[in-house]
Amino acid sequence: MTWTAQQVTALAPDAASLAAARKLHGRWGSTGCCDTALWGLCKGSGAKPYQTIVDLSGPAYKCSCPSRKFPCKHALSLLLTWSDGMVPEAAAPAEYAAEWLGTRAQRETRSVAAQQKTPSAAAAAQRRDRVAAGLADLDVWLCDQVRTGLAQADRSFDSFESVAARMVDAQASGVASALRQLPRNVVGREDWPTILLREYARLHLLATAHRRLDDLEPALAASVRTHIGYPVTAESVRDEPAVRDQWMVLGLRITEEERLYARRVWARGRTSGRWALILDHSFGTPAFPAEMPVPGSMVEAELHFYPSAAPLRALWGERHGVPEPLPRSFATAPEVSGAQPGGIAAALTTHARALGADPWLRSWPVLLADVVPVVSGDAWSVVDREGSALPLARPARQPWQLMSLSGGHPVTVVGEWTADGLVPVSAWAGGEMAAIDAEAIGGSRAQADELASVALLGTARRGFDPATLPEPVAEAAGRLHGDPALILLEAAALRDVFARGAVLPGTGEPPEPAAADQRPVLPAPAAARLVRLLSEG
């Protein structure tokens, strides 16, 4: 089946590549498609046209242009031309396309085991000692911050960068990354003392867990090592048991920070209902592995999950077929296609279970069927058919796209549930998927409390009464003894996990749906041309 323009758009490594691809419309010649192959010649500035090939079963791309982006603008343009119905069927691929497809097939059939050098036991022990020493220094620094008071602590970028650099030297890259995010996360937030205390408590809990690494369950110990930044080889992940299912690719997002590009792809097992996150990185350019099914497609395959107390990140294993579009029933009756049964309440319960297994989780994917976006002032939420509401995290710009897709009617939304609220990734309406550009910049959902007030002034000046905390947290915090700064950090860690895991749905009233539009639907090729005209105008 031909992909939609939205599916092709989701593959673009960046907006510039997509805009350049649309400008190539009309420059194609000798195009053709056969089975899962597309090919064509695109006229460029030189005398020789570019030869472009797409293998839809990956998808995978080959182009004679010098671009280092995958897919390049020529591959995107060829796919857009095909989605417009302007690529004719052919009995066999062109010679240059057949040659590349044959080479690719031979390469895939060769089973060459990668010989990965395994670190020696002495090197592993040396690394662990170095990490332990670095985390011990970090714990001292964290206690000093809350002992003297957050109000007078240095919260500049340079201050956090200095501590992060020490963690890099200690080979705790995950901790270093978390420290570097702190000044960005607290700038401009009214609730910054609560947020800063929450992050300090999280790091203290991680350092404490590392000291007890040998006493932890293997899955939890694996999570601790991952959050700290211990490396995990792809070969060791593929040694994990495979999970075979029809994996539905439900969302894709590419981000960039200091020239490091990250591509996150969310998939969900149609039978198991299990979530998987495929994460790829690329430095300098968004040159990610090309063989990723497009969002809105489904492929029967095996996934291998990274060891974790709450397994989510995964690697592709063996595939048992080629990607195919999701059934239209996914949008009209997603409960039969692996959607979250029970709506918002069930999604929060699933998140709470994952958080209970891995208290350092920052987000968890959710699939919400039949929800309606609602806006009240600057506050956004989604409301399900039972009237349960889930707030959206404060976005960099208002997600009016989500509202326009809905028009007051129920839609299916895929997103991530975070401490700040729901971050939409994609939505289904009218049987088609659309990516939602809703970059979250945090919000003011965290409420000031006794712990934040004590941390602001410092435990050297003020103590706190555990009885002011929620009952389950107060009971555990009452058993803590020792340094008041350590007690505050541990009580804050308890309170944070409890607060995030105990979130209950709010209530909301969906707006009146928009009146039905009796005008005929614009044909897909015409709609694609209109989008192209508007984007290039």
Backbone hydrogen bonds, N-H to C=O, Kabsch-Sander energy under -0.5 kcal/mol:
donor,donor_aa,acceptor,acceptor_aa,energy
8,V,4,T,-1.9
9,T,5,A,-2.6
10,A,6,Q,-1.7
11,L,7,Q,-0.5
11,L,8,V,-1.5
12,A,8,V,-0.5
12,A,9,T,-1.4
18,L,14,D,-1.6
19,A,15,A,-2.5
20,A,16,A,-2.5
21,A,17,S,-2.2
22,R,18,L,-2.0
23,K,19,A,-1.2
24,L,21,A,-1.2
25,H,22,R,-1.2
27,R,24,L,-2.2
29,G,41,L,-2.3
32,G,39,W,-1.9
33,C,88,P,-1.5
34,C,37,A,-2.2
37,A,34,C,-2.2
38,L,54,V,-2.4
39,W,32,G,-2.0
40,G,52,T,-1.6
41,L,29,G,-2.8
42,C,50,Y,-2.3
43,K,27,R,-2.1
43,K,41,L,-0.5
50,Y,42,C,-2.7
52,T,40,G,-2.4
52,T,50,Y,-0.6
53,I,62,K,-3.1
54,V,38,L,-2.5
55,D,60,A,-2.8
56,L,36,T,-3.5
56,L,54,V,-0.8
58,G,55,D,-1.5
60,A,55,D,-1.8
62,K,53,I,-2.3
64,S,51,Q,-1.6
70,F,286,P,-0.7
76,L,72,C,-2.2
77,S,73,K,-2.4
78,L,74,H,-2.5
79,L,75,A,-2.2
80,L,76,L,-2.4
81,T,77,S,-2.5
82,W,78,L,-2.3
83,S,79,L,-2.6
84,D,80,L,-1.4
85,G,82,W,-1.9
86,M,81,T,-2.1
90,A,33,C,-2.4
98,A,94,A,-3.1
99,E,95,E,-2.2
100,W,96,Y,-1.6
101,L,97,A,-2.6
102,G,98,A,-2.3
103,T,99,E,-2.2
104,R,100,W,-2.6
105,A,101,L,-2.2
106,Q,102,G,-2.2
107,R,103,T,-2.2
108,E,104,R,-1.9
109,T,105,A,-1.7
110,R,106,Q,-1.1
111,S,109,T,-0.5
112,V,110,R,-1.1
113,A,111,S,-0.7
116,Q,114,A,-1.1
117,K,115,Q,-0.6
124,A,120,S,-2.3
125,A,121,A,-2.3
126,Q,122,A,-2.2
127,R,123,A,-2.2
128,R,124,A,-2.3
129,D,125,A,-2.2
130,R,126,Q,-2.0
131,V,127,R,-2.7
132,A,128,R,-2.7
133,A,129,D,-2.2
134,G,130,R,-2.2
135,L,131,V,-2.7
136,A,132,A,-1.9
137,D,133,A,-1.9
138,L,134,G,-2.1
139,D,135,L,-2.4
140,V,136,A,-1.7
141,W,137,D,-2.1
142,L,138,L,-2.7
143,C,139,D,-2.2
144,D,140,V,-2.1
145,Q,141,W,-2.0
146,V,142,L,-1.7
147,R,143,C,-2.0
148,T,144,D,-2.3
149,G,145,Q,-1.2
150,L,455,A,-2.7
151,A,456,L,-2.0
152,Q,149,G,-0.7
153,A,150,L,-0.7
155,R,153,A,-0.7
160,F,156,S,-1.8
161,E,157,F,-2.6
162,S,158,D,-2.0
163,V,159,S,-1.5
164,A,160,F,-2.7
165,A,161,E,-2.5
166,R,162,S,-1.3
167,M,163,V,-1.6
168,V,164,A,-2.0
169,D,165,A,-2.1
170,A,166,R,-1.4
171,Q,168,V,-1.6
172,A,167,M,-2.9
174,G,228,I,-1.6
175,V,228,I,-1.3
176,A,172,A,-2.0
177,S,173,S,-2.4
178,A,174,G,-1.8
179,L,175,V,-2.2
180,R,176,A,-2.1
181,Q,177,S,-1.3
182,L,178,A,-0.8
182,L,179,L,-0.7
185,N,181,Q,-2.1
186,V,182,L,-1.6
187,V,183,P,-1.4
189,R,186,V,-1.8
192,W,189,R,-1.2
194,T,191,D,-0.6
195,I,191,D,-2.1
196,L,192,W,-3.0
197,L,193,P,-2.3
198,R,194,T,-2.2
199,E,195,I,-2.1
200,Y,196,L,-2.5
201,A,197,L,-2.6
202,R,198,R,-1.9
203,L,199,E,-2.1
204,H,200,Y,-2.4
205,L,201,A,-2.5
206,L,202,R,-1.7
207,A,203,L,-2.5
208,T,204,H,-2.5
209,A,205,L,-2.2
210,H,206,L,-2.0
211,R,207,A,-1.5
212,R,208,T,-1.0
213,L,210,H,-1.4
215,D,212,R,-1.6
216,L,212,R,-0.7
216,L,213,L,-1.0
221,A,217,E,-2.9
222,A,218,P,-2.1
223,S,219,A,-1.7
224,V,220,L,-2.3
225,R,221,A,-2.4
226,T,222,A,-2.2
227,H,223,S,-2.6
228,I,224,V,-2.0
229,G,225,R,-2.1
230,Y,225,R,-2.6
237,V,233,T,-1.6
238,R,234,A,-2.3
239,D,235,E,-0.6
240,E,237,V,-1.9
243,V,303,L,-2.6
244,R,242,A,-0.6
245,D,301,A,-2.0
247,W,245,D,-1.0
247,W,299,V,-2.6
248,M,246,Q,-0.6
248,M,268,R,-2.8
249,V,247,W,-0.6
249,V,297,S,-2.7
250,L,248,M,-0.8
250,L,266,W,-2.5
251,G,266,W,-1.1
253,R,264,R,-2.2
255,T,262,A,-2.5
257,E,260,L,-1.8
260,L,257,E,-1.5
261,Y,259,R,-0.7
261,Y,282,S,-3.2
262,A,255,T,-2.7
263,R,280,D,-2.8
264,R,253,R,-2.9
264,R,262,A,-0.5
265,V,263,R,-0.5
265,V,278,I,-1.9
266,W,251,G,-2.2
267,A,276,A,-2.8
268,R,248,M,-2.0
269,G,274,R,-2.6
270,R,246,Q,-2.5
273,G,269,G,-1.7
276,A,267,A,-2.4
277,L,312,L,-2.4
278,I,265,V,-2.8
278,I,276,A,-0.5
279,L,277,L,-0.7
280,D,263,R,-2.1
282,S,261,Y,-2.1
284,G,259,R,-3.3
285,T,283,F,-1.1
287,A,285,T,-2.3
288,F,286,P,-1.3
292,M,59,P,-0.5
292,M,290,A,-2.3
296,G,249,V,-3.2
297,S,294,V,-1.4
298,M,324,E,-2.8
299,V,247,W,-1.9
301,A,245,D,-2.2
301,A,299,V,-0.7
302,E,318,E,-2.5
303,L,243,V,-1.8
304,H,315,L,-2.6
305,F,241,P,-0.5
305,F,303,L,-0.5
306,Y,313,R,-2.5
309,A,219,A,-0.6
314,A,277,L,-2.4
315,L,304,H,-2.5
317,G,302,E,-3.1
320,H,300,E,-3.1
324,E,298,M,-2.6
326,L,296,G,-2.5
330,F,327,P,-2.4
331,A,328,R,-1.0
332,T,328,R,-1.6
333,A,329,S,-3.1
336,V,333,A,-2.1
337,S,334,P,-1.9
338,G,335,E,-0.5
339,A,334,P,-2.0
340,Q,367,L,-1.0
343,G,340,Q,-1.4
345,A,342,G,-0.6
346,A,342,G,-0.6
347,A,343,G,-1.9
348,L,344,I,-2.3
349,T,345,A,-1.8
350,T,346,A,-2.4
351,H,347,A,-2.1
352,A,348,L,-2.4
353,R,349,T,-2.1
354,A,350,T,-2.1
355,L,351,H,-2.7
356,G,352,A,-2.3
357,A,353,R,-1.5
358,D,354,A,-2.3
361,L,358,D,-1.7
364,W,417,W,-1.2
366,V,415,G,-2.6
368,L,413,V,-3.0
369,A,367,L,-0.6
371,V,411,V,-2.7
372,V,383,V,-2.6
374,V,381,S,-3.1
376,S,379,A,-2.9
379,A,376,S,-2.0
381,S,374,V,-2.2
382,V,390,L,-2.1
383,V,372,V,-2.2
384,D,388,S,-2.5
387,G,384,D,-1.9
389,A,506,G,-2.3
390,L,382,V,-2.2
392,L,380,W,-2.6
393,A,422,L,-2.2
396,A,439,E,-3.2
400,W,398,Q,-2.2
402,L,399,P,-0.9
403,M,399,P,-1.1
404,S,400,W,-2.6
405,L,401,Q,-2.0
406,S,402,L,-1.4
407,G,403,M,-3.2
409,H,406,S,-1.7
411,V,371,V,-2.6
412,T,428,W,-1.7
413,V,368,L,-2.6
413,V,411,V,-0.5
414,V,426,S,-2.6
415,G,366,V,-2.1
416,E,423,V,-2.0
417,W,364,W,-2.9
418,T,416,E,-0.6
418,T,421,G,-2.1
419,A,362,R,-0.6
421,G,418,T,-0.9
422,L,391,P,-2.8
423,V,416,E,-2.7
425,V,414,V,-3.4
426,S,414,V,-1.8
427,A,434,A,-2.2
428,W,412,T,-2.7
429,A,432,E,-2.3
432,E,429,A,-1.5
434,A,427,A,-2.5
436,I,425,V,-2.5
437,D,435,A,-0.6
438,A,436,I,-1.3
441,I,394,R,-2.9
453,S,449,D,-2.0
454,V,450,E,-2.2
455,A,451,L,-2.6
456,L,452,A,-2.1
457,L,453,S,-1.6
458,G,454,V,-3.2
459,T,146,V,-2.2
460,A,147,R,-2.0
461,R,458,G,-1.6
462,R,458,G,-1.7
468,T,465,D,-2.2
469,L,466,P,-2.0
474,A,470,P,-3.2
475,E,471,E,-2.3
476,A,472,P,-1.4
477,A,473,V,-3.1
478,G,474,A,-2.1
479,R,476,A,-1.3
480,L,477,A,-1.7
487,I,483,D,-2.4
488,L,484,P,-2.3
489,L,485,A,-2.1
490,E,486,L,-2.5
491,A,487,I,-2.6
492,A,488,L,-2.4
493,A,489,L,-2.0
494,L,490,E,-2.1
495,R,491,A,-2.7
496,D,492,A,-2.4
497,V,493,A,-2.1
498,F,494,L,-2.2
499,A,495,R,-2.7
500,R,496,D,-2.4
501,G,497,V,-2.2
502,A,498,F,-1.7
503,V,500,R,-0.7
506,G,389,A,-2.4
508,G,387,G,-1.8
514,A,407,G,-3.4
518,Q,516,A,-0.7
527,A,523,P,-2.6
528,A,524,A,-2.5
529,R,525,P,-2.1
530,L,526,A,-2.3
531,V,527,A,-2.4
532,R,528,A,-2.2
533,L,529,R,-2.5
534,L,530,L,-2.5
535,S,531,V,-2.4
536,E,532,R,-1.9
537,G,533,L,-1.1
